[in-house]
Amino acid sequence: CTLQSTPGSLHSSWANSHLNHHDTLRATVKARLMTGTYILQSNRAALNQYRVDPTSQLCLISSETPAHFVTNCPALSKTRAKHLQTLEHIIPSPLFIAITQDNDTLTHITIDPTYTISTPRYPSQ
């Protein structure tokens, strides 16, 4: 995955990151998720020589994968619901329903708004 969609232009994840510190941090997390360098508990468990629990430290319910972190973690449900409600008013209803019923697609579109069906998927592990 590259963070530069066309030479000489910024990827959309960085477009508004200059506005404030919070936006910069959010863009950094998205970039790290896109490139697979954001360390989730499932990564830590797979790569660590010691026993590490892959369970999400936010909800303590499920393995913390990108899909869980972005679309399923109950600890983030209020934040997710707020953004999904905004998107529901922007995206045509049939498309919104199709996107939100498929966690894989929702994960990819949330991380990278330039994602299309023909775009290679990010690793779900």
N, C-alpha and C positions, 0 to 999 in steps of 0.2 A: 504494500500500500504506500502511496506517496501522498504527501500533504500539499503538493503543488499540482493542481489539475491541469493547468497549461503554463508553459514557461513564461515567466514575467508577471504572473498574477498569483495572488494569495488564494489558498484553499478557503472555502467559505467558513471553515471553523475558526480561522484567524481574522476574518473580515472586521469584526467589531471588538476584538480583544484589546484594542488600545483605549477603550472607553474608561475602564476602571479596573481596579485590582481583582474584583470578583469575576469579571468577564475574562480576564487573562487567566485566572486559575481554572475556570470552566473550560476554556479553549485548550489549556494544557492537558487536562484530564481527557478530553475528547481526542486530542492528538495521540496521547499515550494509549488509549483504548484502540484507536485505528491502527496503530503500528504494532500492537501487541506488547508494548513495553510497560503497561500499567500492571503492577503486581497485585493480582487478586489472590485470595486464600487458596484457590484451586491451583494456581501457578506455584505458589509458595510450597504447597504440599507435594507437588510433583517434582520440584527442583531441589528441595532441601534434603540434605543427608540425614537430618533428624526428623522424627515424626512430627508433622505439622497437620493440624486439623483443617481440612478445606472448607469447613463451615463458615458462612458469612459472619463476620464479627458484628454486623449491624443488626441482624435478626436472629441469629443463632438457630436457624431452621434448616437451611439448605446449603449445598455446596456453592461457593461464591464464584460463579462463572460470569463472563460478560453478559450473557442473557439474563441470568438471575439479577445481577447488579443493576442492569438498565430496565428490565421489564417486569421482574417478579418479586423483588425484595419488599416485604411488607413494611420495613422500616422507611422505605422511600416512597410509599404509596401516595402520601399527601402531595409531595412535590411532583410526582409523575402525573397524578390526576389533574393538577392545576395546568400543567403543560398540555396534556391530552385534551382538556376542555378547550383550550385556546385553538389547538389544531383542528378540533372538530368543527369549529366555525370557519376555518380557512379551507380545509380540504373537502371536496365533494363527498357526500355521504357514502356512496358505494365504495369509493377508494379508501376512505377512512376506515370503514368496517373491514375491508380486506386487509389493510395494513395492521390494524389492531388485533385481528383474530390470529395472525401468524406472528408468534413471538420472535422468530428468526428475522423476519422482515422488519418488524418494529425495532428490534435491537439495532440492526444495520442502519436504518433510516435515522434513528435517534442519534447514533454515534456520528454518522456521516450523511448529511442531508442531500449530498450529490449522488448517493447510492441509487442504482437502478437495478432492475432484475438481471440485466446482463453483466453487472459489476461482480467481480469475484467476491465471495463472502469472506468476512473476517473470521478468524478462528473462534469457535464457540467455547473452546477449552482454555 
